[in-house]
């Protein structure tokens, strides 16, 4: 079972939901912090890191003695990472997405690949909860390759909980693609509603069942709730704007630890998700039914 | 000598477009005959990434020795340098006026990009 916790708007409580759900499920779950531009799940789970691996993506290297300046490599690159100018091939590694297309089309076999570091993956555990996060190299703009590496490190025997980045762009798609369920976290404000609509559209394009968690649920207005009802988006959990929750958060504490009543509520959140996923799957033997699912494909 | 000028239209009397990679037209002007080849840059206007790189490679391929534009970023500048194209930035007014200034020798060539890279 792979569950992505996403939102259109930032700061709605994705990490709060993801980390508390992970802690409530204890050793059954593994948390993947895929918000690699600013990972923060470690601030609440306080994991012990066992190892760290550098992640590099392949970028082209041109052998000028073999190159005939035919420009096929530049023509196939939709990111314009290669340009043939005068008598040379210029390479802009920061634009390269590492697809390998230039290598395939080169008729002279003049292109090989070399690595460019984009960040690191850390693996560890927080008590019995598995923990993996990705940290994008400072100055790096392209996060999907790193997000894919974080996901590739997941233990297929456990419930995978993905803390996704905010928004609806490529990094978010990389964090949702291939998931069995998406939990959308929002707040009942006009901004929260606006960006929730964008997120719902993205999730529907991917064809993944989704449900809603409303955070700070007693603030704002009821437009988010009306929208969810009209769209058939199940409301899975409402978290109030509560001083005790805010205080725990500010100390890097989990809600399920500071306010033990909440542990059961997060377990029930998972049970609701499991029921919905099983209803949609004809052969749902157990929670890890999707473990053998193919690795997510490269997002646009 | 050929000079490339970024423009809002296809004519010598069009305004210079301050953007390089995403200008609607790039005019290749022969400074001797004032003959104009207007290159439609619209495919680049909506480029995903690297519009400046594409435009720079095109300018070099057209045999221009000078590019006149408003802003030129680091990747475009590097590409132009590789093609031996000199850059005059902060150019405004009409294309005709820009070319006249170049012919009169009253322009300064840029030694560095004058715009941050886009992401």
Interface residues (C-beta under 8 A of the other chain):
Chain A: X74 X78 X79 X80 X81 X83 X84 X85 X86 X88 X90 X92 X95 X141
Chain B: X47 X48 X49 X50 X51 X53 X54 X56 X57 X60 X75 X78 X79 X80 X82 X83 X84 X119
